[in-house]
């Protein structure tokens, strides 16, 4: 009896282990690209907030509108202009790295996600520098 209970509890606990990102669809190029961008922005935010320096921080993100999306409804008339605006904002940060230009990158993400896909906004909003 005890043996069965231990096995049951072990299986139950094992099934509750976080196995990473749960995505009901296969991750598209666009989704993977955005996860990479988020991770790089999180790392940059940590470095900036802990060192208060922008040395050696720059971004080289793939163009969003050139990526294959999870859902074809993401391809709206505004996707390409927003993607191009985002890349100009990133280039501006790379040329003039400071907290305002970093936050402009995050704002650009928020603006697009407000319009196209609001799901990740909670995570994106955490990227702002204080």
DRENLUMVEX-260902 format. One record per residue (C-alpha): residue number from 1; residue in three letters; x, y, z. Coordinates in nm, 3 decimals, decimal comma, always signed. Each point is the difference from the previous one (the first is absolute). Layout:
ATOM num residuo       x       y       z
ATOM NUM     ala       X       Y       Z
...
END
This chain:
ATOM num residuo       x       y       z
ATOM   1     unk  +0,000  +0,000  +0,000
ATOM   2     unk  +0,275  +0,245  +0,099
ATOM   3     unk  +0,192  -0,092  -0,313
ATOM   4     unk  -0,300  +0,079  -0,223
ATOM   5     unk  -0,056  +0,330  +0,179
ATOM   6     unk  +0,364  +0,101  -0,047
ATOM   7     unk  -0,014  -0,092  -0,369
ATOM   8     unk  -0,325  +0,197  -0,044
ATOM   9     unk  +0,140  +0,309  +0,176
ATOM  10     unk  +0,323  -0,022  -0,197
ATOM  11     unk  -0,186  -0,019  -0,331
ATOM  12     unk  -0,228  +0,284  +0,102
ATOM  13     unk  +0,291  +0,224  +0,098
ATOM  14     unk  +0,194  -0,091  -0,313
ATOM  15     unk  -0,296  +0,098  -0,216
ATOM  16     unk  -0,009  +0,345  +0,162
ATOM  17     unk  +0,358  +0,087  -0,088
ATOM  18     unk  +0,020  +0,308  -0,225
ATOM  19     unk  +0,110  -0,120  -0,340
ATOM  20     unk  +0,069  +0,344  -0,151
ATOM  21     unk  -0,216  +0,197  -0,239
ATOM  22     unk  -0,324  -0,174  -0,073
ATOM  23     unk  -0,113  +0,091  -0,349
ATOM  24     unk  -0,310  -0,166  -0,142
ATOM  25     unk  +0,136  +0,067  -0,349
ATOM  26     unk  +0,342  -0,066  -0,141
ATOM  27     unk  +0,213  +0,307  +0,067
ATOM  28     unk  +0,026  +0,207  -0,315
ATOM  29     unk  +0,305  +0,195  -0,113
ATOM  30     unk  -0,166  +0,319  +0,121
ATOM  31     unk  -0,078  -0,146  +0,343
ATOM  32     unk  +0,354  -0,134  +0,041
ATOM  33     unk  +0,145  +0,331  -0,117
ATOM  34     unk  -0,208  +0,190  +0,254
ATOM  35     unk  +0,103  -0,236  +0,280
ATOM  36     unk  +0,364  +0,064  -0,090
ATOM  37     unk  -0,062  +0,377  -0,006
ATOM  38     unk  -0,170  -0,019  +0,339
ATOM  39     unk  +0,287  -0,196  +0,151
ATOM  40     unk  +0,257  +0,247  -0,139
ATOM  41     unk  -0,199  +0,296  +0,132
ATOM  42     unk  -0,028  -0,168  +0,343
ATOM  43     unk  +0,377  -0,049  +0,009
ATOM  44     unk  +0,061  +0,360  -0,108
ATOM  45     unk  -0,244  +0,130  +0,261
ATOM  46     unk  +0,176  -0,199  +0,272
ATOM  47     unk  +0,343  +0,130  -0,109
ATOM  48     unk  -0,121  +0,360  -0,021
ATOM  49     unk  -0,177  -0,007  +0,336
ATOM  50     unk  +0,292  -0,168  +0,177
ATOM  51     unk  +0,292  +0,182  -0,165
ATOM  52     unk  -0,180  +0,317  -0,108
ATOM  53     unk  +0,205  -0,019  -0,320
ATOM  54     unk  -0,087  -0,059  -0,361
ATOM  55     unk  +0,345  -0,123  -0,102
ATOM  56     unk  -0,004  -0,293  -0,241
ATOM  57     unk  -0,379  -0,007  -0,028
ATOM  58     unk  -0,142  -0,005  -0,350
ATOM  59     unk  -0,263  -0,199  -0,177
ATOM  60     unk  -0,012  -0,177  -0,335
ATOM  61     unk  -0,353  -0,131  -0,035
ATOM  62     unk  -0,145  -0,166  -0,309
ATOM  63     unk  -0,263  +0,202  -0,182
ATOM  64     unk  -0,333  -0,104  +0,145
ATOM  65     unk  -0,201  +0,034  -0,319
ATOM  66     unk  +0,236  -0,239  -0,180
ATOM  67     unk  -0,068  -0,279  +0,251
ATOM  68     unk  -0,256  -0,276  -0,045
ATOM  69     unk  -0,284  +0,061  +0,246
ATOM  70     unk  -0,191  -0,255  +0,205
ATOM  71     unk  -0,327  +0,134  -0,136
ATOM  72     unk  -0,053  +0,167  -0,337
ATOM  73     unk  -0,227  +0,260  +0,162
ATOM  74     unk  +0,314  +0,167  +0,135
ATOM  75     unk  +0,079  +0,113  -0,355
ATOM  76     unk  -0,193  +0,325  +0,001
ATOM  77     unk  +0,069  +0,314  -0,201
ATOM  78     unk  +0,161  +0,152  +0,308
ATOM  79     unk  +0,242  -0,283  +0,077
ATOM  80     unk  +0,274  +0,109  -0,242
ATOM  81     unk  -0,007  +0,371  +0,097
ATOM  82     unk  +0,002  -0,089  +0,371
ATOM  83     unk  +0,284  -0,246  -0,057
ATOM  84     unk  +0,202  +0,259  -0,190
ATOM  85     unk  -0,069  +0,261  +0,268
ATOM  86     unk  +0,115  -0,248  +0,264
ATOM  87     unk  +0,327  -0,055  -0,186
ATOM  88     unk  +0,060  +0,374  -0,030
ATOM  89     unk  -0,057  +0,026  +0,375
ATOM  90     unk  +0,251  -0,280  +0,062
ATOM  91     unk  +0,253  +0,167  -0,230
ATOM  92     unk  -0,052  +0,326  +0,188
ATOM  93     unk  +0,078  -0,179  +0,327
ATOM  94     unk  +0,308  -0,163  -0,154
ATOM  95     unk  +0,126  +0,342  -0,115
ATOM  96     unk  -0,097  +0,184  +0,318
ATOM  97     unk  -0,032  -0,252  +0,285
ATOM  98     unk  -0,183  +0,151  +0,295
ATOM  99     unk  -0,297  -0,082  +0,222
ATOM 100     unk  -0,246  +0,208  -0,205
ATOM 101     unk  +0,092  -0,178  -0,324
ATOM 102     unk  -0,011  -0,339  +0,173
ATOM 103     unk  -0,350  +0,076  +0,130
ATOM 104     unk  -0,096  +0,114  -0,351
ATOM 105     unk  +0,077  -0,354  -0,121
ATOM 106     unk  -0,235  -0,141  +0,262
ATOM 107     unk  -0,266  +0,257  -0,087
ATOM 108     unk  +0,027  -0,103  -0,364
ATOM 109     unk  -0,065  -0,361  +0,102
ATOM 110     unk  -0,299  +0,106  +0,211
ATOM 111     unk  -0,151  +0,206  -0,282
ATOM 112     unk  +0,015  -0,289  -0,245
ATOM 113     unk  -0,129  -0,254  +0,251
ATOM 114     unk  -0,288  +0,230  +0,098
ATOM 115     unk  -0,111  -0,014  -0,360
ATOM 116     unk  +0,088  -0,351  -0,120
ATOM 117     unk  +0,049  -0,244  +0,288
ATOM 118     unk  -0,053  +0,111  +0,359
ATOM 119     unk  +0,095  -0,331  +0,162
ATOM 120     unk  +0,361  +0,083  +0,093
ATOM 121     unk  -0,066  +0,354  +0,128
ATOM 122     unk  +0,040  -0,095  +0,367
ATOM 123     unk  +0,349  -0,130  -0,070
ATOM 124     unk  +0,091  +0,287  -0,234
ATOM 125     unk  -0,104  +0,264  +0,254
ATOM 126     unk  +0,249  -0,149  +0,247
ATOM 127     unk  +0,283  +0,089  -0,241
ATOM 128     unk  -0,022  +0,374  +0,069
ATOM 129     unk  +0,286  +0,154  +0,193
ATOM 130     unk  -0,105  +0,159  +0,328
END
